[in-house]
Amino acid sequence: MAIITFKSNPQNFNKEYADIKNNTVRKVDQSDDRFKRLKELYDNNYWFMEYIRIKNSENESQYFDKKIRDITFFEDLCIITWYEDKLLL
């Protein structure tokens, strides 16, 4: 199991943690290995094999892990959607 990690500001983190918001939208950085991995998963329809970790940007000891449900690329954005049930690792 691989985990791709991103940080969210506290307002978004709290909504994401509470399953009010079950996705994150990121501007693609072609030099960032996370986006290279996401693109590879997208191109091969293997996103269901990966997990996303969202950390609170102001307190990195607060985080949660979710199984990726979908990856969508639109223009210079990447939208990562996850299943709503929390996974305990």
N, C-alpha and C positions, 0 to 999 in steps of 0.2 A: 504494500500500500504506500503510495506516495502522497505527500501533502504539499499543496501550493499555498503559500502564506501571503496575506495582505493585511494591511492595517486600515481601520476605520476610525473616524473621529467619534467621540463619546456619544453624540446624538444618534448617529447611524448605527454604531455598535449596539446600543441599547435596543433599537428597533429590530435589528438583525437577530440579536440574541433571543428576543421575545417572540420571534417568528412572525412579526408584523411585516417585515421586509425580508424576503428570502432570495435576494440577489445583490450583486455589486456591479457597478459599471466603471470600467477603468479605461483611461486613454492608453492605447497600445504604444509601448516603447520597444521598437524592434531589437534593441540591444539588450533587453532584459530577458534573462533565461526563462522566467515564468511565462512570458508571452510566447516564447518559442515553443515551450512545452504545451501550452494551451492550444496553439495553432496546430501542432502535430496531432494532438488528441482530436481536435475538431476535424482535421482533414481525414483522419482514419476512423472516425466515429467511435472512439474509445474513451470519451469523456467520463463514461459511467464507471471507469476503473480508478478514478482519482478522487481525492478529497481536497477540500479547501479549509484553511484555518484563517479565521478572522480574529485579529488582535485589536484590543482597545489601544489607540494611538497614544493615549495619555497614561496607560497602565498596562504594559505588555504582559503582566502576569494574568490578566483577564483575557481569555480567549475561548473560542469554541471551534469544533471541527464538524464539518458537514460533508456528506457525499454529494458530489456534483451531479446535478440533474441535466443541465444543458449548458452549452457554450455557444454564444452567438457573436459573430464579428459583423460590425456595421460601420462602414467608413473607417475612422481611426479609433473606434471603440470596441471593447470586448465586454460582453455582458455574461456574467457567470451566475447561473441560477442553481440553487441547491435544494435538496429535499428538506422539508421543514422539521423533521424529527431530529433532535440533537443526538450526536454520537459520542459516547463516552469512551475515551481511549486510555 
